[in-house]
Amino acid sequence: MHELILHHYPTSPFAEKARLMLGFKQLSWRSVMIPPVMPKPDLTALTGGYRKTPVLQIGADIYCDTALIARRLEAEKATPALFPEGQEFNVGLLSQWADSVLFQHVVALVFQPESMALRFAKVPPEFAKAFAADRSALFSGGSATRLPLEQAKHQWPALMGALQYQLRREQGDFLFGEPSHADFSVAHCLWFLRGTPVTSPLVDDYPEVAAWLARVLGFGHGSLSEMSSEQAIAVAREATPAALPDEAFVDPNGFAAGQAVSIAAVDYGVDPVRGELLHAGRDELILRREDERAGIVHVHFPRLGFRIEAR
């Protein structure tokens, strides 16, 4: 059995979501640090061009997007459940809302000048400039749009009020009573806001939400040990990808198994990954690709939020 390897960097909000899910599951994992900005040659040797953070590696299988990473961790260890029985649809829907609508507001709030000045106060000016250019490229060409700061501020009380209402109506300590993927999807957004005194009041001014966030962050990050990116590539090169899911190949647009395609996110970070389409299931797409350093790998994507194009 191969180790869980997370490719991430400390300040990434979606990486924090993955780290918290690993902690919730009480899993052991290997930590590979990646650059926060492009180029990321060791990561893209595994993904084929997908550049978002984080990426989960298990042997020669590479999992992109935290929605799919959550599903893979659920398969790795069923309990405690990220998708409690009877709440699967509600949990998935709220998670999708948090990763899109809520995160869009958080990005506008975090990237306001006063907040960014504090975040980059101790880094060289060249890095701050490179970061700004990288994030501009990241959001270029996709469907995601930058929400105006004034609109994000205007709508924030309504979003937090909805969270407070949800917490009040549940009998447990979490959004659906017991912990779920929805808690981690919302929590990583608010964790990001807590990064500077400029934006932390947007969380701390709502005591019930702040207390809930403390409970979610209390799950920690599990048991981790460091691994170099070169070691992770060697793991992929020496491994054989796992067997394909025992599920019918279904594609409503006529793509077929074995076809040369590219898969890309539709919102942002839309860099295409090219390869051979092996599997199109209800929730998951799998692409086979070969890299001169990593060997043959299977790159996994969620169906939601990604598109396939013929090469």
C-alpha positions in Angstrom: 0.0 0.0 0.0 1.3 3.4 -1.0 1.6 6.4 1.4 -0.6 9.5 1.1 1.6 12.3 -0.2 0.2 15.9 -0.2 1.8 18.5 -2.4 1.1 21.9 -0.8 2.4 25.1 0.8 1.6 26.5 4.2 -0.5 29.5 3.3 -2.7 27.9 0.7 -6.4 27.9 2.0 -7.4 24.8 -0.1 -4.3 23.0 1.2 -5.5 23.8 4.7 -8.8 22.2 3.9 -6.9 19.0 2.8 -4.7 19.1 5.9 -7.7 19.4 8.2 -9.5 16.5 6.4 -6.3 14.4 7.0 -6.4 15.4 10.6 -10.1 14.6 10.9 -9.4 11.1 9.5 -6.4 10.8 11.8 -4.3 9.7 8.8 -0.5 9.6 8.4 0.8 11.4 5.4 4.0 12.7 3.7 4.3 16.4 3.1 5.9 17.8 -0.1 6.3 21.6 -0.2 5.7 23.2 -3.5 6.3 26.8 -4.6 3.3 29.2 -4.1 3.9 30.6 -7.6 4.8 29.2 -11.0 6.9 27.5 -12.3 6.3 24.3 -10.4 8.3 21.8 -12.5 8.2 18.9 -10.0 4.5 19.2 -9.4 3.6 19.5 -13.1 5.8 16.5 -13.9 3.2 14.5 -11.9 0.0 16.4 -13.0 0.9 17.2 -16.6 0.2 20.9 -16.2 -2.5 21.2 -13.5 -1.1 23.9 -11.1 -3.6 24.4 -8.4 -2.8 23.6 -4.8 -3.1 21.0 -3.2 -2.5 17.8 -5.1 -2.8 14.3 -3.5 -0.5 11.6 -4.7 -0.9 7.9 -3.9 1.8 6.0 -5.7 1.4 6.7 -9.4 -2.2 8.1 -9.0 -2.5 11.8 -8.8 -5.7 13.5 -7.4 -6.6 17.0 -8.4 -9.1 19.3 -6.6 -10.0 19.0 -2.9 -13.6 17.8 -3.8 -12.1 14.7 -5.3 -9.4 14.5 -2.6 -12.2 14.3 -0.1 -13.7 11.4 -1.9 -10.4 9.6 -2.1 -9.8 10.1 1.6 -13.2 8.7 2.3 -12.3 5.6 0.4 -9.0 5.4 2.3 -10.7 5.4 5.7 -14.5 5.3 5.9 -14.8 6.5 9.5 -15.1 9.2 10.7 -17.2 10.0 7.6 -16.7 13.2 5.5 -20.1 12.5 3.9 -22.4 11.2 6.8 -25.1 8.8 5.7 -28.3 10.6 4.8 -26.6 14.0 4.4 -24.5 13.3 1.3 -26.4 15.7 -1.0 -26.6 18.6 1.6 -23.0 18.2 2.5 -21.9 18.2 -1.2 -24.1 21.2 -2.1 -22.8 23.3 0.8 -19.2 22.4 0.1 -19.6 23.4 -3.5 -21.1 26.8 -2.4 -18.3 27.3 0.0 -15.6 26.5 -2.6 -17.1 28.9 -5.1 -19.4 31.6 -3.8 -17.9 32.0 -0.3 -14.3 31.7 -1.5 -15.0 34.3 -4.2 -15.9 36.8 -1.4 -13.0 35.8 0.7 -10.5 36.4 -2.2 -11.9 39.9 -2.7 -11.6 40.6 1.1 -8.1 39.1 1.5 -6.6 40.7 -1.5 -7.7 44.2 -0.5 -4.6 46.5 -0.4 -4.5 46.9 3.4 -4.6 43.2 4.0 -2.0 42.3 1.4 0.4 45.0 2.7 0.4 43.1 6.0 0.7 39.7 4.4 3.7 40.7 2.4 5.3 43.1 4.9 8.2 40.7 5.5 8.9 39.3 2.0 11.1 40.8 -0.7 9.3 43.2 -3.0 10.3 41.0 -6.0 8.3 38.1 -4.5 5.2 40.3 -3.9 5.4 41.4 -7.5 5.8 37.8 -8.8 2.9 36.7 -6.6 0.6 39.4 -8.0 1.6 38.5 -11.6 1.1 34.8 -10.9 -2.4 35.2 -9.4 -3.4 37.4 -12.4 -2.4 34.6 -14.7 -4.2 32.0 -12.5 -7.5 33.8 -12.9 -7.0 34.5 -16.6 -9.1 32.6 -19.2 -11.6 30.9 -16.8 -15.2 31.6 -15.9 -14.3 32.9 -12.4 -14.5 36.7 -12.1 -13.1 38.9 -9.4 -15.9 40.2 -7.1 -15.5 44.0 -6.4 -14.3 44.6 -2.8 -17.3 46.9 -2.1 -19.7 44.2 -3.1 -17.9 41.5 -1.0 -18.1 43.8 2.0 -21.7 44.6 1.3 -22.8 40.9 1.1 -20.6 39.5 3.9 -23.0 40.0 6.7 -25.7 38.0 4.8 -23.3 35.1 4.3 -22.1 35.0 7.9 -25.7 35.4 9.1 -26.7 32.3 7.1 -23.8 30.3 8.7 -24.9 31.5 12.2 -28.5 30.4 11.4 -27.3 27.0 10.3 -25.2 26.5 13.4 -28.1 27.5 15.7 -30.6 25.1 14.1 -28.4 22.0 14.4 -28.3 20.1 17.7 -24.6 19.2 17.3 -21.5 21.3 17.2 -21.1 21.4 13.4 -22.9 22.6 10.3 -24.9 19.4 9.9 -24.7 18.3 13.5 -21.7 16.0 13.1 -18.5 17.0 11.3 -18.5 16.7 7.5 -16.8 17.8 4.3 -19.0 20.9 4.5 -17.3 22.1 7.7 -13.8 21.9 6.1 -15.0 23.6 2.9 -16.3 26.6 4.9 -13.5 26.6 7.5 -10.6 26.9 5.1 -12.2 30.1 3.7 -12.5 31.7 7.2 -9.0 30.4 8.2 -7.7 32.4 5.2 -9.4 35.6 6.5 -7.9 35.1 9.9 -4.5 35.7 8.4 -4.3 39.4 9.2 -5.8 41.9 11.7 -7.5 43.6 8.7 -9.7 40.7 7.8 -9.9 38.6 11.0 -12.7 40.7 12.5 -14.9 39.4 9.6 -14.8 36.1 11.4 -14.3 37.1 15.0 -17.2 39.5 15.1 -19.5 36.5 14.8 -18.9 34.6 18.1 -20.9 31.5 17.1 -19.0 31.1 13.8 -15.7 31.8 15.5 -16.3 29.1 18.2 -17.3 26.6 15.4 -14.2 27.4 13.5 -12.1 26.7 16.5 -13.7 23.3 16.8 -13.0 22.5 13.2 -9.4 23.7 13.4 -9.0 21.6 16.5 -8.9 18.4 14.4 -5.4 19.3 13.5 -3.4 17.9 10.5 -2.9 14.3 11.4 0.6 12.7 11.5 2.9 14.0 8.8 6.6 13.7 7.8 8.5 15.6 5.2 9.3 14.2 1.8 11.2 15.9 -1.1 9.6 16.5 -4.4 12.3 14.4 -6.0 11.4 11.5 -3.7 7.7 11.9 -4.6 8.5 11.7 -8.3 10.6 8.6 -7.7 7.6 7.0 -5.9 5.4 7.6 -8.9 8.1 6.3 -11.4 8.5 3.1 -9.4 4.8 2.5 -8.8 2.0 1.0 -11.0 -1.3 3.0 -11.2 -4.2 1.5 -9.3 -6.9 -0.5 -11.1 -9.6 1.6 -12.7 -12.9 1.9 -10.8 -15.5 -0.9 -11.3 -18.0 1.5 -12.9 -19.4 2.0 -16.4 -17.7 4.4 -18.7 -20.3 7.1 -19.4 -19.8 10.3 -21.3 -22.9 12.2 -22.7 -20.7 14.0 -25.2 -19.4 10.9 -26.9 -15.9 10.8 -25.6 -14.6 7.2 -25.6 -12.1 5.2 -23.5 -8.6 5.4 -25.1 -9.3 8.8 -26.8 -6.6 11.5 -26.7 -8.1 14.4 -24.8 -7.3 17.4 -22.6 -8.9 18.0 -19.3 -9.0 21.5 -17.6 -10.7 23.4 -14.8 -13.4 25.8 -16.0 -13.2 28.4 -13.3 -9.5 29.4 -12.9 -6.2 27.7 -13.2 -7.4 26.4 -16.6 -4.1 24.9 -17.8 -5.0 21.8 -19.8 -3.7 18.3 -19.0 -3.3 16.1 -22.1 -3.4 12.4 -22.2 -5.5 9.3 -22.8 -9.0 9.2 -21.3 -9.3 6.0 -19.3 -12.4 6.5 -17.2 -15.4 8.7 -17.1 -17.5 7.8 -14.1 -20.4 9.6 -12.4 -18.0 11.8 -10.3 -14.5 11.1 -11.6 -12.4 11.4 -14.8 -9.1 9.6 -15.1 -6.4 10.5 -17.6 -3.3 8.4 -18.4 -0.2 10.3 -19.2 3.5 9.5 -19.4 6.3 11.8 -18.2 10.0 11.4 -18.7 10.6 11.9 -15.0 7.5 10.4 -13.3 6.8 7.6 -15.7 3.2 6.4 -16.4 0.7 8.1 -14.1 -3.1 8.3 -13.8 -4.3 11.8 -13.1 -7.7 12.0 -11.5 -10.2 14.9 -11.8 -13.7 15.5 -10.5 -16.4 15.7 -13.2 -17.9 18.9 -11.7 -15.9 22.0 -12.6 -13.8 20.4 -15.3 -14.2 20.0 -19.1 -12.9 17.5 -21.6 -11.8 18.5 -25.1 -10.6 16.3 -28.0 -7.0 16.8 -28.9 
